[in-house]
Amino acid sequence: MREVIATNDGPKAIGPYSQAIKANGLVFLSGQIALDPATQQLISGDVAAQTERVLQNLAGILKAGGSSLPQVVKTTVFLKNMSDFAAMNEVYGRYFTEAPPARSTVEVARLPKDVLVEIDVVALA
């Protein structure tokens, strides 16, 4: 069974994709960027501020899918500049304190809306 997850606690999809899909006991979240769900506008600030907003968005969508950040098993972090790794990692570490999920972090040439960070996750439902 496959269930589309949609919530106002995360930004609306800005393309032909779902915020998340719940299937076979897992929740697969689309990559989130630092959009404020209330306004659909990009927040201002550095990579730390953007990472904070991204993780808040992920938490809201996970909740709508019957999951939560502690249930995340895998994340992928996309950074515009790997020099921002330490700042991103400091914020990320505050959200994943115990038994953090597996993670990949990669530098990319460009992200949607020219943001500094995008994160996607897979979690237990």
N, C-alpha and C positions, 0 to 999 in steps of 0.2 A: 504494500500500500504506500502511496506517495501523497503527501499533504503539503500544500503551499502555505507558508507562514507569512502573514502580512500584519503589521502593527504600526500604530502611530508613535510607538516608543523608539522607532528608528526611522531614518530617512526613507522616503518613498524611493522605489527603484527609478533610476533615471534612464532606463533602457529596457530592452526586452529580456528581463530576468526577474527572478523573485528575490525578496529579501532573504528567504531561507526555504529549504525543502526538508521536511521530516520524512524519513523512510527507514524501515527496518531497525528501529531503535536508535537511530542517529539523527542529528540535526546538522545540516550543511548550510552554513551562512555564506552568502555572497560577500565579496570584499567590501568593507566599509571604509568610508573616508570621513573627514571632519565636517560633515554637514549637520547643522542643527535641525533636528526633526520637526521642531515647531515652525521654523521659517523656510526650511529647505535651502538655506544659505550657508555657504562655507564660513566657518568661524575664522577669526583672525588669530594670528599668533604663530609661535615657533613650533618645532616638531614636538616638543613636550605638550604644549596645549592641544595640538592636533591629535596626538596619541591619546590623551585623556578623553577627548570627545569621541574618538573612534571606539575606545573601549566601553564608554557609556552606551554608544549605539549598539555595539555587539551585545552588551548585557540586556538591553531592552528587547532586542529581537530574540535572544535566547529565552528570555522569560516567556515571551509570547509562544515560543515553541515547546514550552514545558521543560526547559533546561536552565542552566545557569553557568557562570564562568567557572566554578569549581568542577563542572562536568566536561569541560573542554579537554579533548584528547590531542588535538593537533592545531597549530596555528601556522599561518604563513604571513610574514611581515614583508611588505614591499617598501623600501626606502628610496626616495629620490637621491639621497646622498648618504653613503655609508659613514661619513663623518658624523652623522646624526645618531649613530647607533647607541652611544652611551646615554644620551638624553632620552631617546625612545625607551631604552632598556630600563632606565630608572623608573619611569612611569609604569611600564609594562609589569615590572616586578612588584609594584604595589597592588596590582589586580590579581596576580598569580603568585600567592605567597607560599602555599604548601602544595607539594607534588605538582609542580608546573607542567603544562602539557609539552609534548614534543613540539619543536619549532624549527622552521626554516626562515632565514632572513636573507633577502637579496636586494641588491641595488638595481634600480631600473632607470631607463632613460627618461621616462615621463609617466605620470599618473593622471587619472581623470581630474579635470579642473586644476591641473598643475599643483595638486596637494603635495605635501612632503612625506606622507605615510598613508598606507592602506593595509588593512589586516583582514584576513578571512579565517574562519575557524570551522572545525568539525567537533561536535560535542555529543555526548550521550543524551538521549531523550529522557 
